[in-house]
């Protein structure tokens, strides 16, 4: 069975929550990285899984926002080097660095952060974009090893990288930002049914980040998690999807949203989960804004029924 045959059989149903009336399919004025208020000048940004897809689009978006340095990670040295070369030619004012790292490997992840420390690199913004998809088999049919391998990519690196960011030696003590690319699968039953193992691991990772956000001082480290929208990424293609599987969103939407999430404008969303498609002006105004002020559990994972 080739990819096209598989993708013709894979159809997604992702119903947009009725929380906001305005949903976007591509970037828009409030989150454009060209806004002076969203400037990333003077910052060093580390993006996992940035050699393709959403991660690569995000690297480009931070460069558009004038980030001083953007560090991209990936597993393949040749791919990383090619991406760094292309981005460096496109954005002359941003320094791009490529560091080979399989985030599922504790050894490689530790070496990455040890290398940053040795080079006196302090990361200001961490974008957790790397992810591993599962097949469509049930959790028990796919087996323990396959399911646990998803945790090694979709959970452990979140804890490892966020801890390393938090414990950096930073004499300037500047506020840090964590932007986690989550998924609608954590609350969408149709997606959860289509991708059981992926959903389980991403829900676990999401809960871990939510717990960390509740424990840290939001004035020192801001954590925002979001569903990127329906993006036809390389991983989605590998999972058997194609252009006909869903009315896909533009990948500049989550990329630009990630830049916005790494600013003070997104402070209200610390520890919460949102969709990149939701209009931020509507989300942060009126009744929704008031609810976030009085309900710390709004837009978080919690026990349902009591």
C-alpha positions as CSV (number, residue, x, y, z in Angstrom):
1,X,0.0,0.0,0.0
2,X,1.6,3.3,-1.0
3,X,1.1,6.7,0.7
4,X,-1.6,7.8,-1.6
5,X,-3.6,4.7,-1.1
6,X,-3.3,5.0,2.7
7,X,-4.1,8.7,2.7
8,X,-7.3,8.1,0.8
9,X,-8.5,5.9,3.6
10,X,-7.5,8.4,6.3
11,X,-10.1,11.1,6.8
12,X,-10.0,13.4,9.8
13,X,-13.0,14.9,11.6
14,X,-11.9,17.8,13.8
15,X,-14.8,19.9,14.9
16,X,-13.8,23.4,15.9
17,X,-15.0,24.3,19.5
18,X,-17.5,27.0,19.5
19,X,-15.5,29.1,22.0
20,X,-14.9,31.9,19.6
21,X,-16.8,33.1,16.6
22,X,-13.8,34.0,14.5
23,X,-11.4,31.2,13.4
24,X,-8.5,31.7,11.1
25,X,-7.0,29.5,8.4
26,X,-3.8,31.5,7.9
27,X,-1.9,34.3,9.7
28,X,-3.6,37.6,10.4
29,X,-2.6,41.1,11.6
30,X,-2.6,40.5,15.3
31,X,0.0,37.7,15.2
32,X,2.1,38.8,12.3
33,X,5.8,38.6,13.3
34,X,6.3,42.0,11.7
35,X,4.5,43.8,14.5
36,X,7.0,45.8,16.5
37,X,5.2,44.7,19.7
38,X,6.1,41.1,18.9
39,X,9.8,41.7,18.3
40,X,12.2,39.0,19.3
41,X,15.3,41.2,18.9
42,X,18.1,40.3,21.3
43,X,16.7,36.8,22.0
44,X,18.0,33.3,21.3
45,X,15.4,30.8,20.2
46,X,15.7,27.0,20.3
47,X,13.2,25.1,18.3
48,X,13.0,21.3,18.4
49,X,12.1,19.4,15.2
50,X,12.8,22.5,13.1
51,X,14.2,20.9,9.9
52,X,10.7,20.6,8.4
53,X,7.0,21.3,8.8
54,X,5.8,23.5,11.6
55,X,9.2,23.7,13.2
56,X,10.8,25.1,10.1
57,X,8.0,27.6,9.5
58,X,8.4,28.7,13.1
59,X,12.1,29.2,12.7
60,X,11.3,31.5,9.7
61,X,8.7,33.4,11.7
62,X,11.1,34.1,14.6
63,X,13.6,35.4,12.0
64,X,10.9,37.7,10.6
65,X,10.4,38.9,14.2
66,X,14.1,39.9,14.3
67,X,15.3,37.1,16.7
68,X,19.0,37.5,17.1
69,X,19.8,33.7,17.1
70,X,17.6,30.8,16.1
71,X,18.9,27.3,16.9
72,X,17.2,24.5,15.1
73,X,17.5,20.8,16.0
74,X,16.8,17.7,14.0
75,X,18.1,14.1,13.7
76,X,19.7,14.4,10.2
77,X,22.9,16.4,9.9
78,X,22.6,16.9,6.1
79,X,19.0,18.1,6.4
80,X,19.9,20.5,9.3
81,X,22.9,22.0,7.4
82,X,20.8,22.5,4.3
83,X,18.0,24.3,6.2
84,X,20.5,26.5,8.1
85,X,22.1,27.5,4.8
86,X,18.7,28.3,3.2
87,X,17.5,30.3,6.2
88,X,20.8,32.2,6.5
89,X,20.6,33.3,2.9
90,X,17.0,34.4,3.4
91,X,17.4,36.2,6.7
92,X,20.7,38.1,6.9
93,X,20.1,39.7,10.2
94,X,19.4,36.5,12.2
95,X,22.1,34.0,13.1
96,X,21.0,30.4,12.5
97,X,22.6,27.5,14.1
98,X,21.9,23.8,13.5
99,X,22.5,21.3,16.2
100,X,21.9,17.6,15.5
101,X,19.8,16.0,18.3
102,X,17.4,13.2,18.4
103,X,15.2,14.5,21.3
104,X,14.1,11.0,22.1
105,X,17.7,10.2,23.1
106,X,18.7,11.3,26.6
107,X,22.3,11.1,25.7
108,X,21.9,13.4,22.6
109,X,19.6,15.8,24.5
110,X,22.0,16.2,27.4
111,X,24.9,16.7,25.0
112,X,22.9,19.4,23.2
113,X,22.4,21.4,26.4
114,X,25.9,20.8,27.7
115,X,27.1,22.1,24.3
116,X,25.0,25.2,24.7
117,X,26.4,25.8,28.1
118,X,30.0,25.3,27.0
119,X,29.4,27.9,24.3
120,X,27.9,30.3,26.8
121,X,24.5,30.2,24.9
122,X,21.5,31.2,27.0
123,X,18.2,30.3,25.5
124,X,15.3,32.8,25.9
125,X,12.6,31.0,24.0
126,X,12.1,27.3,23.7
127,X,9.7,26.0,21.1
128,X,8.8,22.3,21.6
129,X,7.7,21.3,18.1
130,X,9.2,17.8,17.7
131,X,6.6,15.0,17.8
132,X,6.2,11.4,16.7
133,X,3.0,10.1,15.2
134,X,1.5,6.7,15.8
135,X,-0.2,4.3,13.5
136,X,-4.0,3.7,13.6
137,X,-3.8,0.5,15.5
138,X,-5.3,0.3,19.0
139,X,-2.8,0.8,21.9
140,X,-2.9,-2.9,22.8
141,X,-2.6,-4.0,19.2
142,X,0.4,-1.8,18.5
143,X,2.1,-3.1,21.7
144,X,4.1,-1.7,24.6
145,X,7.3,-0.9,22.7
146,X,5.6,1.1,20.0
147,X,3.5,3.0,22.5
148,X,6.4,3.7,24.8
149,X,8.5,5.0,21.9
150,X,5.9,7.7,21.5
151,X,6.5,8.7,25.2
152,X,10.2,9.0,24.5
153,X,9.6,11.6,21.9
154,X,6.3,13.2,23.0
155,X,6.8,13.4,26.8
156,X,10.3,12.9,28.0
157,X,11.9,15.7,25.9
158,X,9.3,18.2,27.2
159,X,10.4,17.5,30.8
160,X,14.1,17.4,29.9
161,X,14.2,20.6,27.7
162,X,12.0,22.6,30.0
163,X,14.1,21.7,33.0
164,X,17.3,22.6,31.2
165,X,15.8,26.0,30.2
166,X,14.7,26.7,33.7
167,X,18.0,25.8,35.3
168,X,20.3,27.7,32.9
169,X,23.0,30.0,34.2
170,X,21.6,33.4,33.2
171,X,23.2,36.3,35.0
172,X,20.7,38.7,33.3
173,X,17.7,36.8,34.8
174,X,15.5,37.6,31.9
175,X,12.0,36.0,31.6
176,X,12.0,32.8,29.6
177,X,9.2,31.5,27.3
178,X,8.1,28.0,26.5
179,X,5.9,27.5,23.5
180,X,4.6,23.9,23.3
181,X,3.0,22.7,20.1
182,X,0.2,20.4,21.4
183,X,-2.7,18.9,19.5
184,X,-6.5,18.9,19.4
185,X,-6.2,15.1,19.9
186,X,-6.1,15.7,23.6
187,X,-9.8,16.6,23.6
188,X,-11.1,15.6,20.2
189,X,-12.6,12.1,20.3
190,X,-12.5,11.5,16.5
191,X,-8.8,12.3,16.4
192,X,-8.1,10.2,19.5
193,X,-9.9,7.3,17.8
194,X,-7.8,7.7,14.6
195,X,-4.5,8.1,16.4
196,X,-4.7,6.2,19.8
197,X,-1.1,6.0,20.8
198,X,-0.3,9.5,19.6
199,X,-3.2,10.9,21.6
200,X,-2.2,9.1,24.7
201,X,1.4,10.3,24.6
202,X,0.4,13.9,23.7
203,X,-2.2,14.1,26.4
204,X,0.4,12.9,28.9
205,X,2.9,15.5,27.7
206,X,0.3,18.2,27.7
207,X,-0.6,17.4,31.3
208,X,3.1,17.5,32.3
209,X,3.5,21.0,30.8
210,X,0.3,22.1,32.5
211,X,1.6,20.9,35.8
212,X,4.9,22.7,35.4
213,X,3.2,25.9,34.4
214,X,1.2,25.7,37.7
215,X,4.4,25.4,39.7
216,X,6.6,28.1,38.1
217,X,6.5,31.8,38.6
218,X,4.9,33.0,35.4
219,X,6.9,36.2,35.6
220,X,10.0,34.2,35.2
221,X,8.9,31.5,32.8
222,X,5.8,31.8,30.6
223,X,4.3,28.5,29.2
224,X,1.7,28.5,26.5
225,X,0.5,25.3,24.8
226,X,-1.6,25.3,21.6
227,X,-3.1,23.2,18.9
228,X,-1.4,24.3,15.7
229,X,-4.5,23.8,13.5
230,X,-4.8,21.2,10.8
231,X,-1.4,21.2,9.1
232,X,-0.4,18.8,6.4
233,X,3.1,18.2,7.9
234,X,5.6,15.6,7.0
235,X,4.5,13.5,10.0
236,X,0.9,13.7,8.9
237,X,1.9,12.5,5.4
238,X,3.8,9.7,7.0
239,X,0.7,8.8,9.0
240,X,-1.1,8.3,5.7
241,X,-2.7,11.6,5.0
242,X,-2.7,13.8,1.9
243,X,-4.3,17.0,0.5
244,X,-7.7,15.3,0.4
245,X,-7.7,14.1,4.0
246,X,-8.9,17.4,5.5
247,X,-9.2,21.2,4.6
248,X,-5.8,22.0,5.9
249,X,-4.7,25.3,7.5
250,X,-1.6,27.3,6.3
251,X,1.5,26.5,8.3
252,X,2.3,30.1,8.8
253,X,-0.7,30.2,11.2
254,X,0.9,28.2,14.0
255,X,4.4,29.6,13.2
256,X,3.2,33.2,13.7
257,X,1.1,32.2,16.7
258,X,4.2,30.7,18.3
259,X,6.0,34.1,18.0
260,X,3.0,35.9,19.6
261,X,2.9,33.3,22.4
262,X,6.5,34.2,23.3
263,X,5.5,37.7,24.2
264,X,3.8,39.5,27.1
265,X,0.6,39.8,25.1
266,X,0.0,36.0,25.7
267,X,0.7,36.2,29.5
268,X,-3.0,35.5,30.3
269,X,-2.7,32.1,28.5
270,X,0.1,30.9,30.8
271,X,-0.6,27.2,31.6
272,X,-3.7,27.1,29.4
273,X,-4.4,25.4,26.1
274,X,-5.7,27.2,23.0
275,X,-6.1,26.7,19.3
276,X,-3.9,28.8,17.0
277,X,-7.0,29.2,14.8
278,X,-8.8,31.1,17.5
279,X,-8.8,34.9,17.1
280,X,-6.7,36.3,19.9
281,X,-8.5,39.6,20.1
282,X,-11.8,37.8,20.7
283,X,-10.2,35.3,23.0
284,X,-8.6,37.9,25.3
285,X,-11.6,40.2,25.5
286,X,-15.2,40.2,26.8
287,X,-16.6,37.2,28.7
288,X,-13.7,34.9,27.8
289,X,-11.2,37.3,29.3
290,X,-13.3,37.6,32.5
291,X,-13.6,33.9,32.8
292,X,-9.8,33.5,32.6
293,X,-9.4,36.1,35.3
294,X,-11.7,34.2,37.8
295,X,-11.3,30.5,36.7
296,X,-7.7,29.1,36.8
297,X,-9.0,25.8,35.4
298,X,-10.5,27.3,32.3
299,X,-8.8,25.9,29.2
300,X,-6.9,23.2,31.1
301,X,-7.2,19.4,31.4
302,X,-9.2,18.4,34.4
303,X,-11.4,15.6,35.8
304,X,-14.9,15.8,34.3
305,X,-18.0,14.9,36.3
306,X,-17.5,16.3,39.7
